[in-house]
Each structure stands twice: as structure tokens, then as C-alpha cells.
Amino acid sequence: MYFDSSVIKNKVEFLGAQETNKEKMLHIAYGVDKNFLFGAAISATSTIINSEIPITLHFFIDSINDDDLHRGFVE
């Protein structure tokens, strides 16, 4: 199915990946709703901890509130 750019309403970037070696960059996408956001975060954390290659994570979420968006980050 084809989606144009109007489907993405907001983009939030926490950490920029170093794009120095694109051939070995692994992109992982999660399509979740607010009920599975915590589970996806656990999966993503495990992947980061156990991977030996650079990873870029993409989360596609139908909606998110400010509390969930900043949960786990120290301000």
C-alpha cells in the first residue's frame, strides 16, 4: 500500500544516528498503538543492548501524550 507524506503528522527525533556506514546500519520499525508502546520500548532496548551493528529505530504510533513521549528521559 502506498502512503504519501501527509500520513506522518509529527516527527520526533531523540538521538541522531551516525550515518557513516549505511551498508551496515540496521533499520527496525515498530507500528504500535499506545497500549503496546511500553512493550515495543522493551524490545527496542533489548535489541540495542544485544546488537553489534548500528541500529536506527522507527516507531510509528497513532497517538502519544507528553508523559509517554518523555518517559525515561532525565531533563
C-alpha distance (Angstrom), angle and dihedral (degrees) to the residues before:
residue distance angle dihedral
M1 . . .
Y2 3.80 . .
F3 3.80 122.6 .
D4 3.77 123.9 -176.0
S5 3.80 123.8 -143.6
S6 3.83 92.8 -90.9
V7 3.82 89.4 77.2
I8 3.82 91.1 71.1
K9 3.80 107.1 75.3
N10 3.80 100.1 176.2
K11 3.79 137.6 10.5
V12 3.80 122.0 -155.2
E13 3.79 119.1 -173.5
F14 3.79 118.6 -167.8
L15 3.78 103.9 172.5
G16 3.75 125.9 10.1
A17 3.79 115.2 -131.5
Q18 3.76 118.3 -131.5
E19 3.81 104.7 -113.0
T20 3.80 94.6 -161.4
N21 3.80 96.9 116.0
K22 3.81 108.2 30.8
E23 3.80 94.1 168.0
K24 3.80 91.0 67.5
M25 3.82 98.6 36.6
L26 3.81 112.4 115.5
H27 3.81 115.3 -150.7
I28 3.80 116.1 -158.0
A29 3.80 121.2 -173.5
Y30 3.79 127.7 -161.0
G31 3.79 121.6 -165.2
V32 3.80 105.2 -164.8
D33 3.77 143.5 149.0
K34 3.80 125.1 -135.7
N35 3.82 91.3 -88.1
F36 3.82 93.3 62.4
L37 3.81 99.2 35.1
F38 3.82 93.0 100.9
G39 3.82 91.7 49.9
A40 3.80 91.7 49.0
A41 3.81 90.2 50.1
I42 3.81 90.2 53.6
S43 3.80 90.9 49.8
A44 3.83 91.6 47.8
T45 3.81 92.0 48.8
S46 3.79 91.7 51.0
T47 3.80 90.4 48.9
I48 3.81 92.1 51.7
I49 3.80 93.3 47.5
N50 3.81 94.4 48.1
S51 3.80 101.2 39.0
E52 3.78 124.7 98.8
I53 3.81 95.2 -166.4
P54 3.82 129.5 65.2
I55 3.80 113.8 -86.5
T56 3.78 133.1 -158.8
L57 3.80 115.1 -162.4
H58 3.80 123.4 -155.0
F59 3.81 121.1 -167.9
F60 3.79 118.3 -166.7
I61 3.80 107.6 -165.6
D62 3.80 129.7 175.8
S63 3.83 92.3 -142.0
I64 3.79 139.3 -15.6
N65 3.80 133.8 -172.1
D66 3.81 125.3 -138.4
D67 3.83 93.5 -105.5
D68 3.82 92.5 57.1
L69 3.80 92.1 41.4
H70 3.80 93.3 58.5
R71 3.81 99.8 31.3
G72 3.79 111.3 131.6
F73 3.81 95.5 16.4
V74 3.79 119.3 112.4
E75 3.77 112.0 -138.3
